[in-house]
Amino acid sequence: MPSAPPPDWVIARRRAVGDRIRTARLDANLSQERLAERAGLDRQAINRIEQGHQSPVLDNLIRIADALDVPLADLVL
């Protein structure tokens, strides 16, 4: 049985996290490709996370924060 889609407020928060990641990436003067390399992910995953199309797992958020040299809380709060 497929799960119900997340409510709108969850999608909005997911997009806000993606926006924070994009801002931090641009502040660090990194391309999506370079961030992906640093974080051990693929560029498509970074793109989906930044666009809010994919919910990143905690491990990937930790890797992204580390690759950007920012506290995890800066990306999710």
QUIBEL-V305798 format. One record per residue. N is the residue number from 1. D_LAST is the distance of its C-alpha to the last C-alpha in whole Angstrom. Layout:
N_D_LAST + N_D_LAST
//
This chain:
1_32 + 2_29 + 3_26 + 4_25 + 5_22 + 6_19 + 7_19 + 8_18 + 9_14 + 10_13 + 11_15 + 12_13 + 13_9 + 14_11 + 15_12 + 16_9 + 17_8 + 18_12 + 19_12 + 20_9 + 21_11 + 22_15 + 23_14 + 24_13 + 25_17 + 26_19 + 27_18 + 28_19 + 29_22 + 30_22 + 31_23 + 32_22 + 33_25 + 34_24 + 35_21 + 36_22 + 37_25 + 38_23 + 39_20 + 40_23 + 41_22 + 42_24 + 43_24 + 44_24 + 45_21 + 46_19 + 47_20 + 48_19 + 49_16 + 50_15 + 51_17 + 52_15 + 53_19 + 54_18 + 55_15 + 56_15 + 57_16 + 58_14 + 59_17 + 60_16 + 61_12 + 62_14 + 63_17 + 64_15 + 65_13 + 66_16 + 67_18 + 68_16 + 69_16 + 70_13 + 71_10 + 72_9 + 73_6 + 74_6 + 75_6 + 76_4 + 77_0
//
